[in-house]
Amino acid sequence: HEMSQNSQRVTCHSWTNPIHNQQKRQDANNLTTRSEWQQNLKQIITQVKSEVASLKAFIQRLGEQGITVTDRKKKTSWTYHQMVDGKEYKVRDFYQRVNKQTGEVLSTRGLGQEFTKSYLTSYFKQKENEEEEDTNDRKENDRLEKVRTMARDAKIRIARQQRLNQLNRQRSE
């Protein structure tokens, strides 16, 4: 207030408040905030995770969505990257700062534990094992069905042969 009242007298220049006179951004409604981007990224990752069966296909599908995954910490962690409207966003998979003496969690960063490399690796291994079990179950069911079919056919052949034998006995009598 003091500057706006006495600025011209002190500096010989008229002063205008640059913040007060600033126009509202035209694209303010279209701007992506970091938290919106992270929520969107989580949704995309969750959707892709449910659609693919392997870690390699997962990373490839994320690449098709414009999301790149880079290794950190000697290839034990990931960082997700994406370009949105010419601006690069990146976020860690999950990180916690822990007080070594007390074990207390000081801060947490990243998307969450279900987006870490180790979690997703174990998730896809489990999914692969389930698919193998399903495949083995299907094979076993197919074998059982084949045996049942063969047994049915054998019963029909035996019944037919018995009828023929009975007719032959009646003719011979």
TIVO-2410 file (N, C-alpha, C; in nm, 3 decimals):
# residues 173
REC num residu      c1      c2      c3 atome chaine
REC   1      H   0.083  -0.119   0.000     N      A
REC   1      H   0.000   0.000   0.000    CA      A
REC   1      H   0.088   0.126   0.000     C      A
REC   2      E   0.193   0.125   0.081     N      A
REC   2      E   0.286   0.238   0.087    CA      A
REC   2      E   0.350   0.263  -0.048     C      A
REC   3      M   0.390   0.156  -0.115     N      A
REC   3      M   0.456   0.170  -0.244    CA      A
REC   3      M   0.359   0.226  -0.348     C      A
REC   4      S   0.237   0.179  -0.346     N      A
REC   4      S   0.142   0.229  -0.445    CA      A
REC   4      S   0.108   0.376  -0.420     C      A
REC   5      Q   0.113   0.421  -0.296     N      A
REC   5      Q   0.082   0.560  -0.262    CA      A
REC   5      Q   0.198   0.656  -0.293     C      A
REC   6      N   0.322   0.616  -0.262     N      A
REC   6      N   0.435   0.709  -0.269    CA      A
REC   6      N   0.543   0.673  -0.371     C      A
REC   7      S   0.519   0.574  -0.454     N      A
REC   7      S   0.622   0.528  -0.547    CA      A
REC   7      S   0.661   0.635  -0.646     C      A
REC   8      Q   0.567   0.703  -0.704     N      A
REC   8      Q   0.598   0.803  -0.805    CA      A
REC   8      Q   0.676   0.921  -0.744     C      A
REC   9      R   0.644   0.956  -0.627     N      A
REC   9      R   0.713   1.065  -0.560    CA      A
REC   9      R   0.859   1.028  -0.531     C      A
REC  10      V   0.883   0.901  -0.489     N      A
REC  10      V   1.018   0.858  -0.451    CA      A
REC  10      V   1.101   0.824  -0.574     C      A
REC  11      T   1.046   0.751  -0.668     N      A
REC  11      T   1.124   0.702  -0.783    CA      A
REC  11      T   1.103   0.781  -0.911     C      A
REC  12      C   1.010   0.867  -0.913     N      A
REC  12      C   0.975   0.945  -1.032    CA      A
REC  12      C   0.918   0.857  -1.144     C      A
REC  13      H   0.871   0.740  -1.111     N      A
REC  13      H   0.805   0.649  -1.206    CA      A
REC  13      H   0.672   0.606  -1.145     C      A
REC  14      S   0.574   0.584  -1.231     N      A
REC  14      S   0.447   0.534  -1.178    CA      A
REC  14      S   0.459   0.383  -1.155     C      A
REC  15      W   0.403   0.338  -1.043     N      A
REC  15      W   0.415   0.197  -1.006    CA      A
REC  15      W   0.280   0.131  -1.018     C      A
REC  16      T   0.280   0.013  -1.081     N      A
REC  16      T   0.158  -0.067  -1.088    CA      A
REC  16      T   0.190  -0.204  -1.028     C      A
REC  17      N   0.097  -0.259  -0.958     N      A
REC  17      N   0.116  -0.389  -0.895    CA      A
REC  17      N   0.111  -0.496  -1.003     C      A
REC  18      P   0.221  -0.565  -1.032     N      A
REC  18      P   0.220  -0.663  -1.140    CA      A
REC  18      P   0.132  -0.784  -1.110     C      A
REC  19      I   0.117  -0.819  -0.987     N      A
REC  19      I   0.033  -0.934  -0.952    CA      A
REC  19      I  -0.114  -0.897  -0.961     C      A
REC  20      H  -0.147  -0.777  -0.918     N      A
REC  20      H  -0.285  -0.733  -0.919    CA      A
REC  20      H  -0.337  -0.716  -1.063     C      A
REC  21      N  -0.254  -0.671  -1.153     N      A
REC  21      N  -0.296  -0.645  -1.289    CA      A
REC  21      N  -0.278  -0.766  -1.382     C      A
REC  22      Q  -0.232  -0.876  -1.329     N      A
REC  22      Q  -0.205  -0.992  -1.412    CA      A
REC  22      Q  -0.336  -1.055  -1.459     C      A
REC  23      Q  -0.338  -1.092  -1.588     N      A
REC  23      Q  -0.457  -1.155  -1.643    CA      A
REC  23      Q  -0.458  -1.303  -1.608     C      A
REC  24      K  -0.577  -1.360  -1.602     N      A
REC  24      K  -0.589  -1.502  -1.574    CA      A
REC  24      K  -0.547  -1.581  -1.698     C      A
REC  25      R  -0.478  -1.691  -1.677     N      A
REC  25      R  -0.432  -1.773  -1.789    CA      A
REC  25      R  -0.551  -1.829  -1.866     C      A
REC  26      Q  -0.540  -1.827  -1.998     N      A
REC  26      Q  -0.648  -1.878  -2.082    CA      A
REC  26      Q  -0.657  -2.031  -2.073     C      A
REC  27      D  -0.542  -2.098  -2.053     N      A
REC  27      D  -0.540  -2.244  -2.051    CA      A
REC  27      D  -0.542  -2.300  -1.909     C      A
REC  28      A  -0.587  -2.224  -1.812     N      A
REC  28      A  -0.584  -2.267  -1.672    CA      A
REC  28      A  -0.667  -2.393  -1.650     C      A
REC  29      N  -0.775  -2.410  -1.724     N      A
REC  29      N  -0.859  -2.528  -1.707    CA      A
REC  29      N  -0.797  -2.653  -1.768     C      A
REC  30      N  -0.705  -2.636  -1.863     N      A
REC  30      N  -0.646  -2.750  -1.931    CA      A
REC  30      N  -0.513  -2.794  -1.870     C      A
REC  31      L  -0.463  -2.720  -1.773     N      A
REC  31      L  -0.334  -2.755  -1.714    CA      A
REC  31      L  -0.347  -2.882  -1.631     C      A
REC  32      T  -0.244  -2.966  -1.641     N      A
REC  32      T  -0.241  -3.089  -1.565    CA      A
REC  32      T  -0.154  -3.067  -1.442     C      A
REC  33      T  -0.209  -3.093  -1.327     N      A
REC  33      T  -0.129  -3.084  -1.205    CA      A
REC  33      T  -0.057  -3.216  -1.185     C      A
REC  34      R   0.046  -3.212  -1.104     N      A
REC  34      R   0.124  -3.332  -1.080    CA      A
REC  34      R   0.040  -3.443  -1.016     C      A
REC  35      S  -0.046  -3.407  -0.921     N      A
REC  35      S  -0.128  -3.509  -0.855    CA      A
REC  35      S  -0.230  -3.569  -0.951     C      A
REC  36      E  -0.289  -3.487  -1.040     N      A
REC  36      E  -0.381  -3.540  -1.141    CA      A
REC  36      E  -0.309  -3.637  -1.232     C      A
REC  37      W  -0.187  -3.600  -1.271     N      A
REC  37      W  -0.108  -3.686  -1.359    CA      A
REC  37      W  -0.077  -3.818  -1.289     C      A
REC  38      Q  -0.041  -3.814  -1.161     N      A
REC  38      Q  -0.010  -3.936  -1.089    CA      A
REC  38      Q  -0.133  -4.025  -1.076     C      A
REC  39      Q  -0.249  -3.967  -1.052     N      A
REC  39      Q  -0.372  -4.047  -1.044    CA      A
REC  39      Q  -0.402  -4.112  -1.180     C      A
REC  40      N  -0.385  -4.036  -1.287     N      A
REC  40      N  -0.405  -4.088  -1.421    CA      A
REC  40      N  -0.305  -4.200  -1.450     C      A
REC  41      L  -0.180  -4.179  -1.411     N      A
REC  41      L  -0.076  -4.280  -1.432    CA      A
REC  41      L  -0.109  -4.408  -1.357     C      A
REC  42      K  -0.155  -4.397  -1.235     N      A
REC  42      K  -0.193  -4.515  -1.158    CA      A
REC  42      K  -0.305  -4.593  -1.228     C      A
REC  43      Q  -0.403  -4.521  -1.281     N      A
REC  43      Q  -0.514  -4.586  -1.351    CA      A
REC  43      Q  -0.463  -4.659  -1.475     C      A
REC  44      I  -0.376  -4.594  -1.551     N      A
REC  44      I  -0.322  -4.656  -1.672    CA      A
REC  44      I  -0.243  -4.781  -1.637     C      A
REC  45      I  -0.157  -4.771  -1.535     N      A
REC  45      I  -0.075  -4.886  -1.496    CA      A
REC  45      I  -0.163  -5.001  -1.449     C      A
REC  46      T  -0.264  -4.972  -1.370     N      A
REC  46      T  -0.354  -5.076  -1.320    CA      A
REC  46      T  -0.428  -5.143  -1.435     C      A
REC  47      Q  -0.473  -5.064  -1.531     N      A
REC  47      Q  -0.544  -5.119  -1.646    CA      A
REC  47      Q  -0.452  -5.206  -1.730     C      A
REC  48      V  -0.332  -5.157  -1.759     N      A
REC  48      V  -0.237  -5.233  -1.840    CA      A
REC  48      V  -0.197  -5.361  -1.767     C      A
REC  49      K  -0.180  -5.352  -1.636     N      A
REC  49      K  -0.140  -5.469  -1.557    CA      A
REC  49      K  -0.244  -5.580  -1.569     C      A
REC  50      S  -0.371  -5.544  -1.572     N      A
REC  50      S  -0.476  -5.645  -1.582    CA      A
REC  50      S  -0.489  -5.703  -1.722     C      A
REC  51      E  -0.439  -5.632  -1.823     N      A
REC  51      E  -0.455  -5.676  -1.961    CA      A
REC  51      E  -0.342  -5.765  -2.010     C      A
REC  52      V  -0.222  -5.754  -1.955     N      A
REC  52      V  -0.107  -5.828  -2.006    CA      A
REC  52      V  -0.069  -5.941  -1.911     C      A
REC  53      A   0.016  -6.032  -1.962     N      A
REC  53      A   0.051  -6.150  -1.883    CA      A
REC  53      A   0.198  -6.155  -1.843     C      A
REC  54      S   0.280  -6.063  -1.894     N      A
REC  54      S   0.422  -6.068  -1.860    CA      A
REC  54      S   0.476  -5.928  -1.835     C      A
REC  55      L   0.589  -5.923  -1.768     N      A
REC  55      L   0.651  -5.794  -1.735    CA      A
REC  55      L   0.698  -5.723  -1.861     C      A
REC  56      K   0.750  -5.800  -1.955     N      A
REC  56      K   0.799  -5.742  -2.080    CA      A
REC  56      K   0.683  -5.679  -2.159     C      A
REC  57      A   0.573  -5.750  -2.166     N      A
REC  57      A   0.455  -5.697  -2.237    CA      A
REC  57      A   0.399  -5.576  -2.163     C      A
REC  58      F   0.409  -5.576  -2.030     N      A
REC  58      F   0.363  -5.463  -1.948    CA      A
REC  58      F   0.441  -5.336  -1.983     C      A
REC  59      I   0.573  -5.347  -1.986     N      A
REC  59      I   0.656  -5.231  -2.017    CA      A
REC  59      I   0.633  -5.186  -2.161     C      A
REC  60      Q   0.617  -5.281  -2.251     N      A
REC  60      Q   0.592  -5.247  -2.392    CA      A
REC  60      Q   0.459  -5.174  -2.406     C      A
REC  61      R   0.355  -5.220  -2.338     N      A
REC  61      R   0.223  -5.157  -2.348    CA      A
REC  61      R   0.226  -5.016  -2.287     C      A
REC  62      L   0.302  -4.999  -2.177     N      A
REC  62      L   0.317  -4.865  -2.119    CA      A
REC  62      L   0.385  -4.773  -2.220     C      A
REC  63      G   0.484  -4.825  -2.293     N      A
REC  63      G   0.552  -4.746  -2.396    CA      A
REC  63      G   0.456  -4.701  -2.504     C      A
REC  64      E   0.361  -4.788  -2.539     N      A
REC  64      E   0.260  -4.750  -2.638    CA      A
REC  64      E   0.170  -4.639  -2.585     C      A
REC  65      Q   0.153  -4.632  -2.454     N      A
REC  65      Q   0.072  -4.528  -2.391    CA      A
REC  65      Q   0.152  -4.398  -2.372     C      A
REC  66      G   0.282  -4.400  -2.407     N      A
REC  66      G   0.366  -4.282  -2.391    CA      A
REC  66      G   0.435  -4.273  -2.256     C      A
REC  67      I   0.437  -4.384  -2.183     N      A
REC  67      I   0.500  -4.387  -2.050    CA      A
REC  67      I   0.626  -4.471  -2.062     C      A
REC  68      T   0.739  -4.413  -2.024     N      A
REC  68      T   0.864  -4.489  -2.024    CA      A
REC  68      T   0.901  -4.525  -1.881     C      A
REC  69      V   0.968  -4.637  -1.868     N      A
REC  69      V   1.009  -4.687  -1.737    CA      A
REC  69      V   1.161  -4.698  -1.738     C      A
REC  70      T   1.227  -4.634  -1.641     N      A
REC  70      T   1.372  -4.643  -1.630    CA      A
REC  70      T   1.409  -4.706  -1.497     C      A
REC  71      D   1.523  -4.776  -1.498     N      A
REC  71      D   1.571  -4.840  -1.377    CA      A
REC  71      D   1.645  -4.741  -1.289     C      A
REC  72      R   1.636  -4.764  -1.158     N      A
REC  72      R   1.711  -4.687  -1.060    CA      A
REC  72      R   1.771  -4.785  -0.960     C      A
REC  73      K   1.859  -4.737  -0.879     N      A
REC  73      K   1.915  -4.813  -0.767    CA      A
REC  73      K   1.961  -4.952  -0.809     C      A
REC  74      K   2.053  -4.957  -0.905     N      A
REC  74      K   2.110  -5.084  -0.952    CA      A
REC  74      K   2.001  -5.180  -1.002     C      A
REC  75      K   1.906  -5.124  -1.076     N      A
REC  75      K   1.797  -5.199  -1.139    CA      A
REC  75      K   1.704  -5.267  -1.038     C      A
REC  76      T   1.687  -5.209  -0.920     N      A
REC  76      T   1.593  -5.264  -0.824    CA      A
REC  76      T   1.467  -5.180  -0.812     C      A
REC  77      S   1.469  -5.058  -0.864     N      A
REC  77      S   1.354  -4.969  -0.857    CA      A
REC  77      S   1.329  -4.906  -0.993     C      A
REC  78      W   1.213  -4.845  -1.007     N      A
REC  78      W   1.176  -4.781  -1.133    CA      A
REC  78      W   1.141  -4.635  -1.113     C      A
REC  79      T   1.154  -4.561  -1.224     N      A
REC  79      T   1.099  -4.427  -1.234    CA      A
REC  79      T   1.012  -4.424  -1.359     C      A
REC  80      Y   0.890  -4.375  -1.345     N      A
REC  80      Y   0.797  -4.363  -1.457    CA      A
REC  80      Y   0.808  -4.222  -1.515     C      A
REC  81      H   0.816  -4.211  -1.650     N      A
REC  81      H   0.827  -4.083  -1.718    CA      A
REC  81      H   0.714  -4.071  -1.820     C      A
REC  82      Q   0.664  -3.949  -1.839     N      A
REC  82      Q   0.564  -3.924  -1.943    CA      A
REC  82      Q   0.570  -3.777  -1.981     C      A
REC  83      M   0.556  -3.750  -2.110     N      A
REC  83      M   0.547  -3.612  -2.160    CA      A
REC  83      M   0.399  -3.576  -2.173     C      A
REC  84      V   0.360  -3.467  -2.107     N      A
REC  84      V   0.222  -3.418  -2.114    CA      A
REC  84      V   0.227  -3.272  -2.154     C      A
REC  85      D   0.172  -3.242  -2.271     N      A
REC  85      D   0.167  -3.105  -2.323    CA      A
REC  85      D   0.305  -3.040  -2.324     C      A
REC  86      G   0.405  -3.116  -2.368     N      A
REC  86      G   0.541  -3.062  -2.380    CA      A
REC  86      G   0.617  -3.054  -2.250     C      A
REC  87      K   0.560  -3.101  -2.140     N      A
REC  87      K   0.628  -3.099  -2.011    CA      A
REC  87      K   0.649  -3.243  -1.965     C      A
REC  88      E   0.773  -3.272  -1.921     N      A
REC  88      E   0.802  -3.407  -1.875    CA      A
REC  88      E   0.768  -3.421  -1.727     C      A
REC  89      Y   0.689  -3.524  -1.698     N      A
REC  89      Y   0.658  -3.558  -1.560    CA      A
REC  89      Y   0.729  -3.689  -1.529     C      A
REC  90      K   0.781  -3.701  -1.408     N      A
REC  90      K   0.840  -3.827  -1.367    CA      A
REC  90      K   0.813  -3.849  -1.219     C      A
REC  91      V   0.804  -3.977  -1.182     N      A
REC  91      V   0.775  -4.012  -1.044    CA      A
REC  91      V   0.838  -4.147  -1.013     C      A
REC  92      R   0.884  -4.162  -0.890     N      A
REC  92      R   0.940  -4.289  -0.845    CA      A
REC  92      R   0.828  -4.390  -0.824     C      A
REC  93      D   0.867  -4.517  -0.825     N      A
REC  93      D   0.767  -4.619  -0.795    CA      A
REC  93      D   0.725  -4.612  -0.648     C      A
REC  94      F   0.822  -4.617  -0.556     N      A
REC  94      F   0.791  -4.605  -0.413    CA      A
REC  94      F   0.922  -4.587  -0.338     C      A
REC  95      Y   0.920  -4.500  -0.238     N      A
REC  95      Y   1.039  -4.476  -0.159    CA      A
REC  95      Y   0.998  -4.427  -0.021     C      A
REC  96      Q   1.063  -4.479   0.081     N      A
REC  96      Q   1.039  -4.434   0.217    CA      A
REC  96      Q   1.170  -4.398   0.284     C      A
REC  97      R   1.172  -4.283   0.348     N      A
REC  97      R   1.286  -4.246   0.432    CA      A
REC  97      R   1.256  -4.295   0.571     C      A
REC  98      V   1.349  -4.372   0.629     N      A
REC  98      V   1.328  -4.432   0.759    CA      A
REC  98      V   1.441  -4.390   0.852     C      A
REC  99      N   1.406  -4.356   0.974     N      A
REC  99      N   1.505  -4.326   1.076    CA      A
REC  99      N   1.571  -4.458   1.115     C      A
REC 100      K   1.703  -4.469   1.094     N      A
REC 100      K   1.773  -4.595   1.116    CA      A
REC 100      K   1.775  -4.637   1.263     C      A
REC 101      Q   1.771  -4.543   1.350     N      A
REC 101      Q   1.778  -4.576   1.492    CA      A
REC 101      Q   1.644  -4.621   1.549     C      A
REC 102      T   1.537  -4.552   1.511     N      A
REC 102      T   1.406  -4.586   1.568    CA      A
REC 102      T   1.319  -4.669   1.475     C      A
REC 103      G   1.352  -4.671   1.346     N      A
REC 103      G   1.269  -4.744   1.250    CA      A
REC 103      G   1.145  -4.668   1.209     C      A
REC 104      E   1.133  -4.546   1.252     N      A
REC 104      E   1.016  -4.463   1.221    CA      A
REC 104      E   1.023  -4.417   1.075     C      A
REC 105      V   0.910  -4.421   1.007     N      A
REC 105      V   0.902  -4.373   0.870    CA      A
REC 105      V   0.895  -4.221   0.873     C      A
REC 106      L   0.995  -4.157   0.810     N      A
REC 106      L   1.000  -4.011   0.811    CA      A
REC 106      L   0.921  -3.951   0.696     C      A
REC 107      S   0.933  -4.010   0.576     N      A
REC 107      S   0.858  -3.959   0.462    CA      A
REC 107      S   0.839  -4.071   0.360     C      A
REC 108      T   0.737  -4.056   0.280     N      A
REC 108      T   0.705  -4.152   0.176    CA      A
REC 108      T   0.687  -4.077   0.045     C      A
REC 109      R   0.743  -4.132  -0.061     N      A
REC 109      R   0.729  -4.072  -0.194    CA      A
REC 109      R   0.688  -4.179  -0.294     C      A
REC 110      G   0.642  -4.133  -0.408     N      A
REC 110      G   0.616  -4.224  -0.518    CA      A
REC 110      G   0.470  -4.264  -0.529     C      A
REC 111      L   0.446  -4.359  -0.619     N      A
REC 111      L   0.309  -4.402  -0.649    CA      A
REC 111      L   0.253  -4.497  -0.543     C      A
REC 112      G   0.334  -4.586  -0.493     N      A
REC 112      G   0.288  -4.682  -0.394    CA      A
REC 112      G   0.357  -4.815  -0.412     C      A
REC 113      Q   0.346  -4.901  -0.312     N      A
REC 113      Q   0.417  -5.028  -0.315    CA      A
REC 113      Q   0.371  -5.120  -0.427     C      A
REC 114      E   0.244  -5.110  -0.468     N      A
REC 114      E   0.196  -5.199  -0.575    CA      A
REC 114      E   0.243  -5.157  -0.714     C      A
REC 115      F   0.324  -5.051  -0.721     N      A
REC 115      F   0.379  -5.006  -0.849    CA      A
REC 115      F   0.530  -5.025  -0.856     C      A
REC 116      T   0.587  -5.097  -0.759     N      A
REC 116      T   0.732  -5.119  -0.757    CA      A
REC 116      T   0.770  -5.232  -0.851     C      A
REC 117      K   0.896  -5.234  -0.887     N      A
REC 117      K   0.946  -5.337  -0.978    CA      A
REC 117      K   0.933  -5.475  -0.914     C      A
REC 118      S   0.970  -5.487  -0.787     N      A
REC 118      S   0.964  -5.618  -0.721    CA      A
REC 118      S   0.820  -5.668  -0.709     C      A
REC 119      Y   0.727  -5.579  -0.676     N      A
REC 119      Y   0.587  -5.621  -0.664    CA      A
REC 119      Y   0.533  -5.667  -0.800     C      A
REC 120      L   0.559  -5.589  -0.905     N      A
REC 120      L   0.506  -5.624  -1.036    CA      A
REC 120      L   0.572  -5.752  -1.090     C      A
REC 121      T   0.701  -5.772  -1.060     N      A
REC 121      T   0.769  -5.894  -1.102    CA      A
REC 121      T   0.703  -6.015  -1.038     C      A
REC 122      S   0.681  -6.009  -0.907     N      A
REC 122      S   0.616  -6.121  -0.839    CA      A
REC 122      S   0.471  -6.138  -0.885     C      A
REC 123      Y   0.402  -6.027  -0.913     N      A
REC 123      Y   0.264  -6.034  -0.962    CA      A
REC 123      Y   0.257  -6.111  -1.095     C      A
REC 124      F   0.347  -6.076  -1.188     N      A
REC 124      F   0.343  -6.143  -1.318    CA      A
REC 124      F   0.391  -6.289  -1.310     C      A
REC 125      K   0.483  -6.319  -1.218     N      A
REC 125      K   0.522  -6.459  -1.198    CA      A
REC 125      K   0.404  -6.539  -1.146     C      A
REC 126      Q   0.332  -6.482  -1.051     N      A
REC 126      Q   0.214  -6.549  -0.995    CA      A
REC 126      Q   0.108  -6.568  -1.104     C      A
REC 127      K   0.088  -6.465  -1.184     N      A
REC 127      K  -0.010  -6.473  -1.293    CA      A
REC 127      K   0.030  -6.581  -1.394     C      A
REC 128      E   0.160  -6.589  -1.424     N      A
REC 128      E   0.211  -6.690  -1.516    CA      A
REC 128      E   0.189  -6.830  -1.458     C      A
REC 129      N   0.216  -6.847  -1.328     N      A
REC 129      N   0.194  -6.977  -1.263    CA      A
REC 129      N   0.047  -7.015  -1.266     C      A
REC 130      E  -0.041  -6.919  -1.243     N      A
REC 130      E  -0.184  -6.948  -1.249    CA      A
REC 130      E  -0.226  -6.989  -1.389     C      A
REC 131      E  -0.169  -6.923  -1.490     N      A
REC 131      E  -0.202  -6.960  -1.629    CA      A
REC 131      E  -0.151  -7.100  -1.660     C      A
REC 132      E  -0.031  -7.134  -1.609     N      A
REC 132      E   0.020  -7.270  -1.630    CA      A
REC 132      E  -0.070  -7.371  -1.562     C      A
REC 133      E  -0.115  -7.341  -1.440     N      A
REC 133      E  -0.206  -7.431  -1.370    CA      A
REC 133      E  -0.337  -7.445  -1.447     C      A
REC 134      D  -0.389  -7.333  -1.498     N      A
REC 134      D  -0.511  -7.339  -1.577    CA      A
REC 134      D  -0.491  -7.423  -1.702     C      A
REC 135      T  -0.375  -7.406  -1.767     N      A
REC 135      T  -0.344  -7.485  -1.886    CA      A
REC 135      T  -0.334  -7.632  -1.850     C      A
REC 136      N  -0.266  -7.663  -1.739     N      A
REC 136      N  -0.255  -7.802  -1.696    CA      A
REC 136      N  -0.391  -7.859  -1.661     C      A
REC 137      D  -0.474  -7.780  -1.594     N      A
REC 137      D  -0.610  -7.824  -1.560    CA      A
REC 137      D  -0.691  -7.851  -1.687     C      A
REC 138      R  -0.678  -7.762  -1.785     N      A
REC 138      R  -0.749  -7.782  -1.912    CA      A
REC 138      R  -0.702  -7.909  -1.981     C      A
REC 139      K  -0.569  -7.932  -1.982     N      A
REC 139      K  -0.515  -8.053  -2.043    CA      A
REC 139      K  -0.567  -8.177  -1.972     C      A
REC 140      E  -0.567  -8.173  -1.839     N      A
REC 140      E  -0.617  -8.285  -1.760    CA      A
REC 140      E  -0.765  -8.308  -1.787     C      A
REC 141      N  -0.843  -8.200  -1.794     N      A
REC 141      N  -0.986  -8.213  -1.825    CA      A
REC 141      N  -1.006  -8.270  -1.965     C      A
REC 142      D  -0.923  -8.226  -2.060     N      A
REC 142      D  -0.932  -8.280  -2.196    CA      A
REC 142      D  -0.901  -8.429  -2.197     C      A
REC 143      R  -0.798  -8.469  -2.121     N      A
REC 143      R  -0.763  -8.612  -2.113    CA      A
REC 143      R  -0.877  -8.692  -2.051     C      A
REC 144      L  -0.935  -8.640  -1.941     N      A
REC 144      L  -1.046  -8.711  -1.877    CA      A
REC 144      L  -1.166  -8.721  -1.970     C      A
REC 145      E  -1.194  -8.616  -2.042     N      A
REC 145      E  -1.305  -8.618  -2.137    CA      A
REC 145      E  -1.280  -8.721  -2.247     C      A
REC 146      K  -1.155  -8.729  -2.290     N      A
REC 146      K  -1.119  -8.825  -2.394    CA      A
REC 146      K  -1.137  -8.968  -2.343     C      A
REC 147      V  -1.096  -8.992  -2.218     N      A
REC 147      V  -1.112  -9.125  -2.158    CA      A
REC 147      V  -1.260  -9.157  -2.143     C      A
REC 148      R  -1.339  -9.061  -2.099     N      A
REC 148      R  -1.483  -9.083  -2.084    CA      A
REC 148      R  -1.548  -9.116  -2.219     C      A
REC 149      T  -1.506  -9.044  -2.321     N      A
REC 149      T  -1.559  -9.068  -2.455    CA      A
REC 149      T  -1.521  -9.208  -2.503     C      A
REC 150      M  -1.396  -9.246  -2.480     N      A
REC 150      M  -1.351  -9.380  -2.520    CA      A
REC 150      M  -1.428  -9.487  -2.444     C      A
REC 151      A  -1.454  -9.464  -2.316     N      A
REC 151      A  -1.529  -9.561  -2.235    CA      A
REC 151      A  -1.672  -9.572  -2.286     C      A
REC 152      R  -1.736  -9.460  -2.319     N      A
REC 152      R  -1.871  -9.461  -2.374    CA      A
REC 152      R  -1.875  -9.539  -2.506     C      A
REC 153      D  -1.777  -9.511  -2.592     N      A
REC 153      D  -1.771  -9.582  -2.721    CA      A
REC 153      D  -1.752  -9.732  -2.699     C      A
REC 154      A  -1.668  -9.770  -2.604     N      A
REC 154      A  -1.644  -9.911  -2.576    CA      A
REC 154      A  -1.772  -9.977  -2.526     C      A
REC 155      K  -1.846  -9.910  -2.437     N      A
REC 155      K  -1.972  -9.964  -2.386    CA      A
REC 155      K  -2.072  -9.985  -2.500     C      A
REC 156      I  -2.077  -9.888  -2.590     N      A
REC 156      I  -2.169  -9.899  -2.704    CA      A
REC 156      I  -2.130 -10.016  -2.793     C      A
REC 157      R  -2.000 -10.032  -2.820     N      A
REC 157      R  -1.952 -10.143  -2.903    CA      A
REC 157      R  -1.983 -10.278  -2.837     C      A
REC 158      I  -1.962 -10.287  -2.705     N      A
REC 158      I  -1.990 -10.411  -2.633    CA      A
REC 158      I  -2.139 -10.443  -2.638     C      A
REC 159      A  -2.223 -10.344  -2.618     N      A
REC 159      A  -2.367 -10.365  -2.622    CA      A
REC 159      A  -2.410 -10.410  -2.761     C      A
REC 160      R  -2.354 -10.351  -2.865     N      A
REC 160      R  -2.386 -10.388  -3.003    CA      A
REC 160      R  -2.341 -10.533  -3.030     C      A
REC 161      Q  -2.221 -10.566  -2.985     N      A
REC 161      Q  -2.168 -10.702  -3.006    CA      A
REC 161      Q  -2.253 -10.804  -2.932     C      A
REC 162      Q  -2.299 -10.769  -2.810     N      A
REC 162      Q  -2.384 -10.861  -2.736    CA      A
REC 162      Q  -2.516 -10.883  -2.808     C      A
REC 163      R  -2.574 -10.778  -2.866     N      A
REC 163      R  -2.699 -10.791  -2.942    CA      A
REC 163      R  -2.678 -10.879  -3.065     C      A
REC 164      L  -2.565 -10.858  -3.134     N      A
REC 164      L  -2.535 -10.942  -3.251    CA      A
REC 164      L  -2.518 -11.088  -3.211     C      A
REC 165      N  -2.447 -11.110  -3.100     N      A
REC 165      N  -2.429 -11.248  -3.053    CA      A
REC 165      N  -2.564 -11.310  -3.016     C      A
REC 166      Q  -2.651 -11.235  -2.953     N      A
REC 166      Q  -2.782 -11.284  -2.914    CA      A
REC 166      Q  -2.865 -11.316  -3.039     C      A
REC 167      L  -2.861 -11.228  -3.141     N      A
REC 167      L  -2.934 -11.256  -3.266    CA      A
REC 167      L  -2.880 -11.378  -3.335     C      A
REC 168      N  -2.747 -11.396  -3.335     N      A
REC 168      N  -2.686 -11.514  -3.399    CA      A
REC 168      N  -2.729 -11.643  -3.326     C      A
REC 169      R  -2.737 -11.639  -3.193     N      A
REC 169      R  -2.780 -11.755  -3.115    CA      A
REC 169      R  -2.926 -11.790  -3.147     C      A
REC 170      Q  -3.010 -11.687  -3.161     N      A
REC 170      Q  -3.151 -11.710  -3.190    CA      A
REC 170      Q  -3.167 -11.771  -3.330     C      A
REC 171      R  -3.086 -11.727  -3.425     N      A
REC 171      R  -3.093 -11.780  -3.562    CA      A
REC 171      R  -3.045 -11.925  -3.565     C      A
REC 172      S  -2.941 -11.950  -3.490     N      A
REC 172      S  -2.887 -12.087  -3.492    CA      A
REC 172      S  -2.981 -12.188  -3.422     C      A
REC 173      E  -3.060 -12.143  -3.329     N      A
REC 173      E  -3.155 -12.229  -3.261    CA      A
REC 173      E  -3.270 -12.255  -3.353     C      A
***
